[in-house]
Amino acid sequence: MLNIGVIGSGGRGGLARHAHGEDKGARVVACCDLSYGTLEKNREFYGEDVFITSHYQDLLEQPLDAVFICTPDFLHEEMAVATLEAGKAVYLEKPMAITTAGCDRVLEAAYRTGSKLYVGHNMRHMPFVLKMRSLIEEGKIGEVKAVWCRHFVGHGGDYYFKDWHAERRYSTGLLLQKGAHDIDIIHWLTGSYASRVTGMGSLAVYGDNKNRIEAGTGPRTRGPIIDKEFYWPPSQQEDLNAHIDVEDISHLTMQLQNGAFATYQQCHFTPDYWRNYCVIGDEGRLENFGNGEDGTCIKVWNTRKWGNDAPDEVHMVERPKGGHGGADPRIVAEFLRFVREGGPTYTSPIAARFSVAAGCAATTSMRDGAMPQVVPDVPLEWWRYFNEDFQSRRLPVANAVLGPRDTATNSHSNGHLVR
Ligand SMILES: NC(=O)c1ccc[n+]([C@@H]2O[C@H](COP(=O)([O-])OP(=O)(O)OC[C@H]3O[C@@H](n4cnc5c(N)ncnc54)[C@H](O)[C@@H]3O)[C@@H](O)[C@H]2O)c1
């Protein structure tokens, strides 16, 4: 039986429930949160014996095999480094950290200590994403040359402009905070990582809304806020964060290390909430309609067409049970297996780091006249250690934008191997 701890056991910390039970071979035995009400609820759910604390350092002194870190983004770096140094396996919520340097500190700690690091990019377990990936792997559209992703964040005002997400000092910005998911999927579908990016965006709508809470002394937690009703249109929003300095509409363009291109567009004031990926290869294109709700499908066009003709193939996507389109129970099951046995995982610490690095660089560009930014690379030994296939993600050396010129050996050190 694995003994599990949770830091940030309210809000997203509810994910750890999937790691609690005889059938899971794991149980949650320690919880840490700043909210006493949350800790009380944890006791009700996990049992009277669960250790509770508001100091994460106390939790790390418990005999634990693994720890879920589900606190707000700006706490990830410090808490992950401390947990890895305490010799516990880590499930770290995305984004890995709010700066590239912060991610590199986390990777360095995992590399140095040998503690297992797993980052919670649960979209890699969503059936519609897996379907797109398997169609690409089957060769339905040839070699991927471009991905265009539109992200309609219908509940933007309800979820991201009332708490810590709305402040640069706690999130860097939403192009990173929300975009980390999609940048990661773009990387996964192209089989490469961003090398250069540009960004553009602004605070176009929520900045004008003066229905604000009074300024507090610290970051406002999200939990209790989102139990309230949703508001529409955005001008009707109430209780917005006192200080808002992140963008509500943003755009990213990027060139990947293998030469493919991608765009990502995020808007927080649309009426609808979903993500639409258009993936273009040299022998066709595919596109998702829906993100896991009934009727979700992937359409494939790979013969010559005129105008808006019907697709050549339509692949329906299953609708499994569980949070985030069934992804949450699956990602926790994969994490528990990784803690026990190591082996291949859908998620990757290197990929998680590159999604932050691309998001941060695009945010810098967005706030600096759309100047192109180079996405910094990581040391070669980290590519090797985390078992990333370094070579296949590279441009030929003559075209390389960045990076050490060497090859990776896929040694299975520390059980890390990315599927
Ligand atoms: N993968 C996903 O689909 C997904 C979905 C939602 C959130 N998230 C991520 O999960 C994380 C948490 O998001 P959230 O919306 O639950 O945030 P939140 O504001 O609700 O905070 C989560 C919990 O952390 C607690 N907390 C805050 N500071 C703490 C501290 N210093 N010590 C201990 N506990 C503390 C809060 O009281 C709260 O219970 C974020 O990094 C977010 O990006 C991921």
The ligand as an ORCA input file, in Angstrom:
! r2SCAN-3c Opt
* xyz 0 1
  N      -4.791     19.789    -14.567
  C      -5.948     20.410    -14.449
  O      -6.888     20.143    -15.175
  C      -6.111     21.451    -13.381
  C      -7.395     21.915    -13.052
  C      -7.499     22.857    -12.045
  C      -6.359     23.350    -11.423
  N      -5.139     22.878    -11.783
  C      -3.924     23.351    -11.100
  O      -4.032     22.991     -9.729
  C      -3.428     23.983     -8.924
  C      -4.426     24.475     -7.880
  O      -5.500     25.105     -8.527
  P      -6.843     25.446     -7.709
  O      -7.753     26.062     -8.671
  O      -7.277     24.252     -6.947
  O      -6.295     26.567     -6.711
  P      -6.860     27.070     -5.290
  O      -6.675     28.539     -5.253
  O      -8.249     26.542     -5.075
  O      -5.831     26.407     -4.277
  C      -5.769     25.019     -4.103
  C      -5.654     24.698     -2.614
  O      -4.350     25.079     -2.150
  C      -4.511     25.634     -0.845
  N      -3.332     26.458     -0.517
  C      -3.043     27.705     -0.950
  N      -1.860     28.106     -0.425
  C      -1.399     27.081      0.322
  C      -0.234     26.893      1.124
  N       0.701     27.838      1.242
  N      -0.090     25.716      1.771
  C      -1.027     24.734      1.672
  N      -2.154     24.864      0.938
  C      -2.339     26.026      0.268
  C      -5.808     26.399     -0.929
  O      -6.342     26.642      0.363
  C      -6.673     25.451     -1.755
  O      -7.366     24.526     -0.946
  C      -2.952     25.070     -9.872
  O      -1.581     24.905    -10.116
  C      -3.754     24.852    -11.126
  O      -3.068     25.253    -12.292
  C      -4.998     21.931    -12.738
*
